Amino acid sequence: MQVRKRVPGSGPILFLAILFVAATFLAWYFSWFGRELSDADISKYLADEKKPRHVQHALLQIQQRIERGDTTAKNWYPQLIVLSGNPETEFRLTIAWLMGFDNRSQEFHDALLKLLRDAEPIVRRNAALALVRFEDHSGREELIAVLRPFSVKSPADGVVASTLQEGATVARRSLLARLQQSDGKAAEIRSPLPGRINKVNKPNGSQVARDEEVLSLNSDEDSVWESLRALSLVGTAEDLPLIQTYATSGEVSQRIKDQANLTAKAIENRPKT
């Protein structure tokens, strides 16, 4: 008599598959920035500095409330002011942008003026753009700086071991170059801004001193466009020669050329005081 082997049921496998799908969905759902947060969740997330995504999620939710005129957003203003001084660059740059959405807040205005002196250029740029919404021209020099090459300096003495080539497109935090120091240690130079390498002053094998320029960066297109738009409101006649170089440049997009022309006309047509 032939004995049939019992085939194990598929139930356990199906159960595990369901658990896997459920876990994947929940992981996505709780990290998805589009998920609406309760007031309690926003307060909890803002305080969860060990999980930057939680803070970013809460900041986005507050920004959305400000945009739709929800006055409950003011409940978290004191926490935002505290976070504007946080060592984490991502928090400061996001808050600088967010503060521009309530241009009636004096506490935001005061915080932005401090952020305009931040050590990180990306934070200063966002603060300058936000201040324009307050009809404050304090960030004008920072906006002009966006249109000029940004100098990237060496953090230490050493020999350049490797560097990217001129014309390379880089994201913020991209590795730009490595330095070999005399003690045998290696130092990295990472991009503080998104953009494109304009000029390499210290190619591979070059000796470089601390605070000496290694290379320069041109700003990315979105930053240039935002700066030009802001300068249409706060720019001066002194800025026109630089702005007009973008209107005639063969190295920028038509979008940038058009905005440069609009900005120049806005400055030229502005009533003189």
C-alpha positions in Angstrom: 0.0 0.0 0.0 1.5 3.4 -1.1 1.5 6.0 1.7 1.0 9.5 0.4 3.3 12.1 1.8 1.5 15.0 3.4 2.2 18.3 1.7 2.7 21.1 4.3 0.0 23.6 4.2 0.6 27.0 2.7 -0.9 28.8 5.6 2.3 29.7 7.5 3.9 30.9 4.3 0.9 33.1 3.5 0.9 34.4 7.0 4.5 35.4 6.8 3.9 37.1 3.4 1.0 39.1 4.9 3.2 40.1 7.8 6.0 41.2 5.4 3.6 43.3 3.3 2.0 44.8 6.4 5.4 45.7 7.9 6.5 47.3 4.6 3.3 49.3 4.4 3.5 50.5 8.0 7.2 51.5 7.6 6.3 53.5 4.5 3.1 55.0 6.1 4.9 56.3 9.2 7.7 57.8 7.3 5.5 59.3 4.6 5.5 63.1 4.9 2.1 63.4 3.4 0.5 61.7 6.4 -1.5 64.1 8.5 -0.2 64.5 12.1 -2.3 65.3 15.1 -1.3 68.2 17.3 0.1 65.8 19.8 2.2 64.1 17.1 3.6 67.4 15.8 4.7 68.3 19.3 6.2 64.8 19.8 7.9 64.8 16.4 9.4 68.3 16.9 11.1 67.1 20.1 12.4 63.9 18.5 15.8 65.3 17.4 17.3 61.8 17.2 15.0 61.1 14.2 15.5 64.0 11.8 12.7 62.7 9.5 10.2 63.1 12.4 11.3 66.8 12.8 11.1 67.4 9.1 7.7 65.8 8.9 6.4 68.1 11.8 8.0 71.2 10.1 6.2 70.4 6.9 2.9 70.0 8.7 3.3 73.4 10.4 4.2 75.0 7.1 1.0 73.7 5.6 -1.0 75.0 8.5 0.5 78.4 8.1 -0.2 78.4 4.4 -3.9 77.7 4.9 -4.2 80.3 7.6 -4.6 77.8 10.5 -3.7 79.8 13.6 -3.0 76.6 15.6 0.4 76.7 13.9 1.4 79.4 16.3 1.4 76.9 19.1 4.7 75.6 17.9 6.4 78.9 17.2 8.4 78.8 20.5 9.8 75.3 19.5 10.6 76.6 16.1 12.6 79.4 17.5 14.6 77.0 19.7 15.2 74.7 16.7 16.5 77.6 14.6 19.6 77.4 16.8 20.0 73.7 16.6 23.4 72.3 15.5 21.7 70.2 12.8 21.9 72.1 9.5 18.9 70.4 8.0 16.7 71.8 10.8 18.0 75.3 10.4 17.7 75.5 6.6 14.1 74.1 6.7 13.0 76.4 9.5 14.6 79.4 7.7 12.4 78.6 4.7 9.3 77.9 6.8 9.5 81.2 8.6 9.0 83.1 5.4 5.4 81.8 5.3 4.4 84.0 8.2 5.7 87.5 7.4 3.7 89.0 10.3 5.7 87.2 13.0 8.2 89.5 14.7 9.8 86.5 16.4 10.3 84.8 13.0 11.8 88.1 11.7 14.3 88.3 14.5 15.3 84.7 14.2 15.8 85.1 10.4 18.2 88.0 11.0 20.3 85.7 13.2 20.1 82.9 10.6 21.4 85.3 8.0 24.7 85.1 9.8 24.7 81.3 10.0 28.0 79.5 9.3 26.3 77.4 6.5 25.7 79.2 3.2 22.5 77.1 2.5 21.0 78.4 5.7 21.9 82.0 5.0 20.4 81.8 1.5 17.1 80.5 2.8 17.0 83.2 5.4 17.7 85.8 2.8 14.9 84.6 0.6 12.5 84.5 3.6 13.4 88.0 4.7 12.2 89.3 1.3 8.7 88.3 2.3 9.1 90.6 5.3 10.0 93.4 2.9 13.4 93.3 4.6 16.4 94.0 2.3 18.9 92.7 4.8 19.6 89.6 2.8 20.4 91.4 -0.4 24.2 90.7 -0.3 23.6 87.0 0.3 21.2 86.9 -2.7 23.9 88.6 -4.8 26.4 86.0 -3.6 24.2 83.3 -5.1 25.0 84.7 -8.5 28.7 84.7 -8.0 31.1 81.7 -7.7 31.3 80.3 -4.1 34.7 79.7 -2.8 35.4 76.3 -1.2 38.4 76.4 1.1 40.6 73.8 2.6 39.9 72.8 6.2 43.5 71.9 6.8 47.1 72.0 5.5 47.8 69.1 3.1 48.2 67.7 -0.4 45.2 67.3 -2.6 44.8 63.6 -3.2 41.8 63.7 -5.5 39.3 66.3 -6.7 36.4 66.4 -9.1 36.8 68.0 -12.5 35.6 71.4 -13.6 32.0 71.4 -14.9 31.0 68.5 -12.7 27.5 68.8 -11.2 27.4 68.2 -7.4 24.7 67.9 -4.8 25.0 69.4 -1.3 27.4 67.2 0.8 28.9 65.6 -2.3 32.6 64.7 -1.9 34.6 67.4 -3.8 38.2 66.6 -2.8 40.4 64.6 -0.4 43.4 66.0 1.4 46.4 64.0 2.6 47.8 65.6 5.8 51.3 65.4 7.1 50.3 63.2 10.0 49.0 60.6 7.6 45.4 61.4 8.2 43.0 62.2 5.3 40.5 65.1 5.3 37.4 65.4 3.1 36.1 68.5 1.5 32.3 68.2 0.9 30.1 70.6 -1.0 28.2 73.0 1.2 25.8 73.8 -1.7 24.3 72.1 -4.8 25.8 73.4 -8.0 28.5 72.9 -10.6 32.3 73.2 -10.2 33.4 76.4 -11.7 37.1 76.3 -11.3 39.6 74.0 -9.7 42.5 76.0 -8.2 44.3 73.1 -6.6 44.4 70.0 -8.8 45.6 66.6 -7.6 49.1 66.7 -6.1 48.9 70.4 -5.1 50.0 71.6 -1.7 47.3 73.6 0.0 47.2 75.6 3.2 44.3 75.8 5.6 41.6 78.3 4.4 43.2 78.5 1.0 40.7 78.2 -1.9 40.7 74.7 -3.5 37.9 75.3 -6.0 34.8 77.4 -6.6 31.2 76.5 -7.3 28.5 78.0 -9.4 25.0 77.8 -7.9 22.5 75.4 -9.1 19.7 76.7 -11.5 16.9 76.7 -8.9 19.0 78.8 -6.5 19.9 81.2 -9.2 16.3 81.5 -10.3 15.0 82.1 -6.7 17.7 84.7 -6.1 16.9 86.6 -9.3 13.2 86.6 -8.4 14.0 88.0 -4.9 16.3 90.6 -6.3 13.5 91.9 -8.5 12.1 93.2 -5.2 15.2 94.1 -3.2 17.9 94.5 -5.8 19.5 97.9 -6.6 21.0 99.6 -9.7 24.4 98.5 -8.4 23.4 94.9 -9.0 22.3 95.3 -12.6 25.7 94.5 -14.3 25.8 91.1 -12.6 22.2 90.3 -13.3 22.5 91.3 -16.9 25.4 88.8 -17.4 22.8 86.1 -16.7 20.4 87.6 -19.3 23.1 87.3 -22.0 25.0 84.2 -20.9 25.3 81.3 -23.3 25.8 78.9 -20.3 22.4 79.2 -18.6 18.9 78.0 -19.5 16.3 80.2 -21.2 14.4 80.2 -17.9 17.3 81.9 -16.2 17.7 84.4 -19.0 14.0 85.3 -18.9 14.1 85.8 -15.2 17.3 87.9 -15.3 15.6 90.2 -17.9 12.5 90.5 -15.7 14.6 91.3 -12.7 16.6 93.9 -14.5 13.4 95.6 -15.8 11.9 95.6 -12.3 14.9 97.3 -10.8 15.2 99.8 -13.6 11.5 100.7 -13.4 11.4 101.0 -9.7 10.6 104.5 -8.5 13.8 106.1 -7.1 13.6 107.3 -3.5 
